[in-house]
Amino acid sequence: KLIALQVDPKRPYAREALSELIGTLRGRIGALIVPSAKSARDIRAADGLLTEIEREQGLEVGTIKLGAVIKEPEVVEKETYPIASASRRLRWLILDIPEQPKEAPDDPATKGYNYYRSAFIAATSLADVDAIDGISYTSNLESETTLAANWGFHGKVGKANQIARINTMMNPQ
């Protein structure tokens, strides 16, 4: 198990709060998740912040891993690979865009559910970063978890009461 803090490094006092938490929970915090990455600059800034804090705290640089959430379709399309390759400490990208319609079989130009997920998987695979699918509505959990597993996602975000089912579907016996 890994404890990850979700902190926006751009918020006022984020550095101070993060430094205090890492110091207080020394050795227990394993990762920082950037809640809404829009560019490689966001990841490089978080990496730099973690490097400063690790040096301050006497930790080896790179001890704390990095993850990020992508929340906008435009970012998936244009920035996923630059984000995924912006830092050696980046381990996970989480796809959490608003629900997209499924593409119509007779309209190959439509950009929807399959388009954004395949673009995300391609970019994260190329950068050797684990792709995590975002949370699904309960009514879509089964089908979207199956699709995430088939697409090659490494994991899926879920609610506490969904974890057992997601684990079974993502890691069949």
C-alpha positions, 0 to 999 in steps of 0.5 A: 500500500502507498499513501499518496497526497493529492495537493495542487502545488500552485495553491498558496501555502501548498509548499509549506503544508506539503513540507510539514506533512512530509516531515510529520509523516516521514517515511509514510508518504510515498507519492504526490498526486497533482489533481489537474495537470494541464501541461508538462510545466505542472509536472516539472514544478511539482517535481522541483517542489518535491526535490526541494522538500526532500533535500530539506527533510534529508530524504534521498531525491526521488523518494516521493513518487509523482502522479497526476490527474488529467481532467480535460479532453483537450489535454488528453489529445495534446499534452498527455505525452509531454506530461507523462515524460516530464519527470522521471519520478512520474509513475501514474497518470489518471484519466478523469475526463467528463463522460464522453459518448461512445463513437458511432460505428458509422462516423469514424471522425467522432472523438469520444470515449474510445478516442480519448482512452486509446490516445491516453493509453498510447501516450502513457505506454510510450512514456512508460507511465501507468495509466489509471482509468478514472471513476465511473458511475455505478451504472457503468462500472462493469462495462467501463472496468472491462473496457479499461482492463481490455484497453490495457489500463493498469488500474481504475479509480473506484469508491470503497464499496467498488474496490473488490469488484474492480480488483476482480475485473482488472485482475481475473483469476 
